[in-house]
């Protein structure tokens, strides 16, 4: 069993890497063999290839977050401070999604707003 080491790289899995994972798994490679080839953890491979594993992983994280709200608040506060632009973008997108969902604005209204904003 492998632990954390030099061979492991922490990064997001892009579409190209995901396609390789799927191809190799279909060819019969184990999750560990795929992990070694891509320099990723076995957990990362399983997360992306097994729906049930991903579901349980997300549930586990949510459960931990619910159990430790103070830690989550501090982490979120720190992240917002370190990433103010990303945070503002997320807030804007969330607001717009809510407005669209509740029919407060239409997609045409949104396009017009964007067009006017770009014209400034």
N, C-alpha and C positions, 0 to 999 in steps of 0.2 A: 504494500500500500504506500502511496506517495503522500508526502506532507507538503507543506509550502516550501518552495525551493526556487532556484534560479530558472528552471524550465517553465514555471508558471507565469503567465502574463495576465495582468488585470486590465481588461478592456471590454468594450461593448462588442457584441457579436453582430457583424454586418451580414447583409444578404448573401454575399459571396461565400463567407465562412459557413453560414447556415446551410447553404446548398451542398458544400463539401461534406458537412456532417451527415446530412440526409443520404447522400450518395454512398458514403463509406458505410453507414449503418445498414443500408439496403444490401451492400455487398458482403455483409456478415461480420464487419469489424465490431469489436466490443467497445463499450463506452470508454474504457480506459485506453484502448489503442487509439481511438479518435482523439482523446484528450492529449496523449503524448504527441501525436502528429501535429496538432494545432497549438501546442503549448498552452493549453487551457486546463482548468480543473475538471475532474470527472463530474462534479456537481453541475458545472456550467453546461456540459454536454447533455446531461440528463434533463436539465431544466428546459433546454431548447428542443429536445427531441421527444420527451414524454409528457403528455398533457397532464396526467395524474400527478407526476412529480412536481410540475410547475404549480398546479393547483394547491398541493399540500405545502409547498414552499411559501407561496403567497399567504396562505392561511396562517402558517407558523409566524411569519413576519407581522401580520396584522395582530395576532394574539399577543406577541411580544410588545408591540407598540401600545396596545390597549393596557397592558400590565405595567408599562413604564412611561406614563404620560409626561412626567417631569423631564426625563432624559430626552424624549422626543421634542418637547418644547424648546429645550436648550439647543439641540441639534438644528432644529428648524430656524431658530433665531440666528444662530451662527451662520447657517447657509444663506439666509436672506441678507445678512450683513455682508457676506463675502461675494454674493452674486446679485446685486441690486437690479441690474438690467434684466437678467433672466427672470427674476421674481416678478418684476413689473409686467413682462411679457406674459407670464403664466396667468397673472391676475387679469390682464386685459382679455386674453383668450377665454378664460373661464367665464368672465362677465358676458362676453359676446355669445358664447355657447348657450348660456342661460337665457339671454334675451331671445335668441333664435328659437330655443326649445319652448319658451312660454309665449311665442309669437308677439313679443314686444316690438321687434323689428323683423323685417323680411330680409332675405338674402339680397334682394335688389337694393334695399336701403343700405345694407352693409357695403355692397359694391360701390354705391354712390358716395358713401362716407370715405371709403378708401381712395376713390378717384379724386375727391375734393382735397383730401389730406396730401396726396402726392403732388397736387397742383400748387401747393404752397411754396 
